Amino acid sequence: MSKIDAVSRELMLDSLKHYAKTKIPFEFIREHDAKNEFPAELIKDMYKSDVLGVNLLLIPEEYGGLGGTTTDIYRICEALARVDLGIATSVFATFLGSDPLSVGGTPEQKAHWFNRMAKESLMVAYGATEADAGSDLVSLRTRAEHVLENGKIKGYKITGSKMWISSGAVADLYTVLALAPGGPSWFLVEKGTPGFTQDKHEDKHGIRLSNTAGLSFDEVYVPAENLIGGVEGKGLLQAQAVFGYTRLMVAAFGLGAGEEAIETAVDYANHRIQAGGPLSEKQGYMLKLITPHYIKFEAARAFIDETAKKLDVNNHGQATEGSIAKYYATEAGNKAAEDAIQALGGFGYTKEFAVEKIKRDVKITCIYEGTNEVMEMTIYRGRWQEHLKSRGAYYTNIADEMDAIHAKNPEVGANAIALGLRALAAVLEECRVQRLTRHQYITFKLGELIANAEVAAAFCRAIGNGKIVEGCKFDMDTLKAMCRVNAKETAYDIATRGAKLVLSAGTADAAALLNATHLVQIEANMHGSIEDSDKVSAKLREIFKK
């Protein structure tokens, strides 16, 4: 475990914020964005141990790093995203690139390469994606052939290509997934190795301060000791082991970028006078464009933190939870950035204000590390198995937990999401009975409903237990109001859209289905949501006028 406690973590975040304020002004970001230019010197400076040493978080302490936990790293990712998502992506590329080594490397490999990363501030890239495969790592075409000497494997010759590689043209070291005779395997390839070339930097819609390039391998020789783990065929398992972790970091990106966009909008609303008062005092403006996003941010924060704490105990697994976090937080961040542009009106559509750039940047979080459609499918598959194994009791058991939280703390709305979870169980069971999951569209939408339900439950779990998650700006009373609104609206969404899915593809009796999804009770619970939203709006005005 890391020796970084909550106080030390906040000091690190303060140092990063101070560095960003002095070294990365918006003018710098806007200039490099316009030029589609990777700020190499800035990233190298951020890696210096006497400046920020941000890369040291991923390196174990025994190799000269800080040995950061998942909680440490997601907090840094969130803060980096608030500065610039291109810069955040560049730093994350090193985090991601080192994962195969962290998960599968031998003790000797870890000692050699992590020590070099710490001492030489190496930038690392993750070479997995291919043109015809995308997120489907099984469809691998890059090959690694044996090079024999006296009948023994001396090394490998790698041939093939990769695309959409973050830091592809600027990294010092690459972890490359290739199909060896024994199966998919990870290899370490250094920049400058003969036959290894980097393609041009892509001209992207957003995150233009990050370098993105293809990689080409023409019989690139690497010694046998560069096979991560020393055993062929473990590459896919090594990749899958960290999906929960890596997708959680992208979730933190969505959260951070969305927060930055909406805070820009709130600051504007506090100063923009319209019809005799600031826009921030207009209920319609706040409840349409501002307040719902903060409610989603705090729900996302609770789920991200809950998942991070699980990964802190065991840094592998949580693939479904990581997918839920990524899906929910990045969709929330993307919609928040879009509404921030609307909130600023014509100003939001110009490059003078950051929200235009944030919207271009944050969209990538819905695409990389697995598109959000892949996330929906992953979420559905993971929880569908739980539904089947538990004979339909998976979500009713969580509903019972929410009822227990409501009995202890009736102010958080846990009873509302308990009804929503029972509605979800009923929808899943109806889909099983009628075999509706043969429709891919149904499975996508089930993935979305599942994500929304589990995030709402995590929010109730945190607030019901009196926990204010690190990074939150709100007091407990405001969080309770947020939690109630989120629980009620999520439950209503599950019951209505879930029933619509079943009725649109199946032959269920509508009255019986609406009864099974507890729609009447859920509707009765909706009372007070606007009043609670107004409370959140008032707190937002108070916080951001300080």
JOZI-V929036 format. One record per backbone hydrogen bond with DSSP energy under -1.0 kcal/mol. CO is the residue of the C=O (numbers start at 0). NH is the residue of the N-H. E is the energy in kcal/mol with one decimal. If there is no record, write none. Layout:
co & nh & e
CO & NH & E
CO & NH & E
//
This chain:
co & nh & e
4 & 8 & -2.7
5 & 9 & -2.0
6 & 10 & -1.9
7 & 11 & -2.3
8 & 12 & -2.3
9 & 13 & -2.5
10 & 14 & -2.2
11 & 15 & -2.3
12 & 16 & -2.5
13 & 17 & -2.5
14 & 18 & -2.6
15 & 19 & -2.7
16 & 20 & -2.3
17 & 21 & -1.9
18 & 22 & -3.3
19 & 23 & -1.9
24 & 28 & -1.9
25 & 29 & -3.2
26 & 30 & -2.2
27 & 31 & -2.1
28 & 32 & -2.4
29 & 33 & -2.2
30 & 34 & -1.7
31 & 36 & -2.6
37 & 39 & -2.0
38 & 42 & -2.0
39 & 43 & -2.4
40 & 44 & -2.0
41 & 45 & -2.3
42 & 46 & -1.3
45 & 53 & -1.9
47 & 50 & -1.7
47 & 51 & -1.2
47 & 52 & -1.3
52 & 55 & -1.6
53 & 56 & -1.2
54 & 57 & -1.2
55 & 65 & -3.2
56 & 67 & -2.7
58 & 66 & -2.7
59 & 62 & -1.7
59 & 64 & -2.0
60 & 63 & -1.9
68 & 72 & -2.3
69 & 73 & -2.7
70 & 74 & -1.8
71 & 75 & -1.7
72 & 76 & -2.6
73 & 77 & -2.5
74 & 78 & -2.0
75 & 79 & -2.8
76 & 80 & -2.2
77 & 81 & -1.2
79 & 83 & -2.6
83 & 87 & -2.4
84 & 88 & -2.4
85 & 89 & -1.9
86 & 90 & -2.0
87 & 91 & -2.8
88 & 92 & -2.0
90 & 94 & -1.5
91 & 95 & -3.5
92 & 96 & -2.9
93 & 97 & -1.5
95 & 98 & -1.3
97 & 101 & -2.5
98 & 102 & -3.0
99 & 103 & -2.8
100 & 104 & -2.1
105 & 109 & -2.7
106 & 110 & -2.3
107 & 111 & -2.3
108 & 112 & -2.8
109 & 113 & -2.1
110 & 114 & -1.1
111 & 115 & -1.5
112 & 116 & -2.6
113 & 117 & -2.3
114 & 118 & -2.6
115 & 119 & -3.0
122 & 171 & -2.7
122 & 172 & -1.9
124 & 174 & -2.4
125 & 127 & -1.1
126 & 176 & -2.6
128 & 162 & -2.0
129 & 133 & -2.4
132 & 135 & -2.5
134 & 136 & -1.4
135 & 138 & -1.3
137 & 139 & -1.5
141 & 178 & -3.4
142 & 158 & -2.5
144 & 156 & -2.2
146 & 153 & -3.1
146 & 154 & -1.6
148 & 151 & -1.7
151 & 148 & -2.7
153 & 223 & -2.2
154 & 146 & -2.4
155 & 221 & -2.4
156 & 144 & -2.6
157 & 219 & -2.9
158 & 142 & -2.8
159 & 216 & -3.0
161 & 214 & -1.9
164 & 167 & -2.0
164 & 212 & -2.0
166 & 169 & -1.0
166 & 170 & -1.9
171 & 190 & -2.2
172 & 124 & -2.1
173 & 188 & -2.8
174 & 126 & -3.5
175 & 186 & -2.3
177 & 184 & -2.9
178 & 143 & -2.1
179 & 182 & -2.1
182 & 179 & -1.7
183 & 234 & -3.0
184 & 177 & -2.7
185 & 227 & -2.4
186 & 175 & -3.1
188 & 173 & -2.4
189 & 192 & -1.6
192 & 195 & -2.2
194 & 217 & -1.8
196 & 215 & -2.7
201 & 203 & -1.1
206 & 209 & -1.5
210 & 166 & -3.8
211 & 201 & -3.2
212 & 164 & -1.5
213 & 198 & -2.9
214 & 161 & -2.4
215 & 196 & -2.2
216 & 159 & -2.3
219 & 157 & -2.6
221 & 155 & -2.6
222 & 225 & -2.3
223 & 226 & -1.9
225 & 187 & -2.0
226 & 229 & -1.8
233 & 237 & -2.3
234 & 238 & -2.1
235 & 239 & -3.0
236 & 240 & -1.7
238 & 241 & -1.2
239 & 242 & -1.1
240 & 316 & -1.4
241 & 245 & -3.1
242 & 246 & -2.4
243 & 247 & -1.2
244 & 248 & -1.5
245 & 249 & -1.5
246 & 250 & -1.9
247 & 251 & -1.9
248 & 252 & -1.5
249 & 253 & -2.3
250 & 254 & -2.4
251 & 255 & -2.8
252 & 256 & -2.8
253 & 257 & -2.1
254 & 258 & -2.5
255 & 259 & -2.2
256 & 260 & -2.1
257 & 261 & -2.4
258 & 262 & -2.7
259 & 263 & -1.7
260 & 264 & -1.7
261 & 265 & -2.6
262 & 266 & -2.4
263 & 267 & -2.0
264 & 268 & -2.7
265 & 269 & -2.1
267 & 271 & -1.8
268 & 279 & -1.7
271 & 278 & -2.2
273 & 276 & -1.1
276 & 273 & -3.4
277 & 280 & -2.0
278 & 281 & -2.2
281 & 285 & -2.4
282 & 286 & -3.1
283 & 287 & -1.6
284 & 288 & -2.4
285 & 289 & -1.8
285 & 290 & -2.3
289 & 292 & -1.1
289 & 293 & -1.2
290 & 294 & -1.8
291 & 295 & -2.0
292 & 296 & -2.7
293 & 297 & -2.2
294 & 298 & -1.9
295 & 299 & -3.0
296 & 300 & -2.9
297 & 301 & -2.0
298 & 302 & -1.9
299 & 303 & -3.1
300 & 304 & -2.6
301 & 305 & -2.2
302 & 306 & -2.4
303 & 307 & -2.7
304 & 308 & -2.3
305 & 309 & -1.4
306 & 310 & -2.1
307 & 311 & -2.0
309 & 313 & -1.9
317 & 321 & -3.0
318 & 322 & -1.9
319 & 323 & -2.4
320 & 324 & -2.7
321 & 325 & -2.5
322 & 326 & -2.7
323 & 327 & -2.8
324 & 328 & -2.5
325 & 329 & -2.2
326 & 330 & -2.0
327 & 331 & -2.2
328 & 332 & -2.6
329 & 333 & -2.5
330 & 334 & -2.2
331 & 335 & -2.3
332 & 336 & -2.2
333 & 337 & -1.8
334 & 338 & -2.5
335 & 339 & -2.0
336 & 340 & -1.5
337 & 341 & -1.7
338 & 342 & -2.6
339 & 343 & -1.5
341 & 344 & -1.1
343 & 346 & -1.3
346 & 349 & -1.5
353 & 357 & -2.7
354 & 358 & -2.3
355 & 359 & -1.5
356 & 360 & -2.6
357 & 361 & -3.5
360 & 363 & -1.6
361 & 364 & -1.4
362 & 365 & -1.6
363 & 366 & -2.0
363 & 367 & -3.1
365 & 371 & -2.1
370 & 374 & -2.1
371 & 375 & -2.2
372 & 376 & -2.0
373 & 377 & -2.7
374 & 378 & -3.1
375 & 379 & -2.5
376 & 380 & -2.7
377 & 381 & -2.5
378 & 382 & -2.4
379 & 383 & -2.7
380 & 384 & -1.7
381 & 385 & -1.2
382 & 386 & -2.4
383 & 387 & -2.4
384 & 388 & -2.9
385 & 389 & -2.1
386 & 391 & -3.1
387 & 390 & -1.2
392 & 396 & -2.4
393 & 397 & -1.2
394 & 398 & -2.0
395 & 399 & -2.0
396 & 400 & -1.7
397 & 401 & -2.2
398 & 402 & -2.3
399 & 403 & -1.9
400 & 404 & -1.9
401 & 405 & -2.4
402 & 406 & -2.1
403 & 407 & -1.4
404 & 408 & -3.1
408 & 411 & -1.2
412 & 416 & -1.5
413 & 417 & -1.8
414 & 418 & -1.5
415 & 419 & -1.8
416 & 420 & -2.6
417 & 421 & -1.9
418 & 422 & -2.1
419 & 423 & -2.2
420 & 424 & -2.2
421 & 425 & -2.0
422 & 426 & -2.4
423 & 427 & -2.7
424 & 428 & -2.3
425 & 429 & -2.3
426 & 430 & -2.3
427 & 431 & -2.0
428 & 432 & -2.7
429 & 433 & -2.4
430 & 435 & -2.3
435 & 438 & -2.0
438 & 442 & -1.6
439 & 443 & -2.3
440 & 444 & -2.2
441 & 445 & -2.5
442 & 446 & -2.1
443 & 447 & -1.7
444 & 448 & -2.4
445 & 449 & -2.7
446 & 450 & -2.2
447 & 451 & -2.4
448 & 452 & -2.3
449 & 453 & -2.6
450 & 454 & -2.3
451 & 455 & -2.1
452 & 456 & -2.2
453 & 457 & -2.2
454 & 458 & -2.3
455 & 459 & -2.3
456 & 460 & -2.5
457 & 461 & -2.4
458 & 462 & -2.6
459 & 463 & -2.8
460 & 464 & -1.1
461 & 466 & -2.8
462 & 465 & -1.7
468 & 471 & -2.0
474 & 478 & -2.2
475 & 479 & -2.4
476 & 480 & -1.7
477 & 481 & -2.5
478 & 482 & -2.8
479 & 483 & -2.4
480 & 484 & -2.2
481 & 485 & -2.7
482 & 486 & -2.7
483 & 487 & -2.5
484 & 488 & -2.5
485 & 489 & -2.4
486 & 490 & -2.2
487 & 491 & -2.3
488 & 492 & -2.3
489 & 493 & -2.6
490 & 494 & -2.4
491 & 495 & -2.5
492 & 496 & -2.4
493 & 497 & -1.9
494 & 498 & -1.6
495 & 499 & -2.1
496 & 500 & -2.3
497 & 501 & -2.0
498 & 502 & -2.8
499 & 503 & -2.3
500 & 504 & -1.2
501 & 505 & -2.3
508 & 512 & -2.4
509 & 513 & -2.6
510 & 514 & -1.8
511 & 515 & -2.2
512 & 516 & -1.9
513 & 518 & -1.8
514 & 517 & -1.4
517 & 521 & -2.5
518 & 522 & -2.8
519 & 523 & -2.0
520 & 524 & -1.3
522 & 525 & -1.4
525 & 528 & -1.6
527 & 531 & -2.4
528 & 532 & -2.3
529 & 533 & -2.5
530 & 534 & -1.6
531 & 535 & -1.9
532 & 536 & -2.3
533 & 537 & -2.3
534 & 538 & -2.0
535 & 539 & -2.3
536 & 540 & -2.2
537 & 541 & -1.9
538 & 542 & -2.7
539 & 543 & -2.5
//
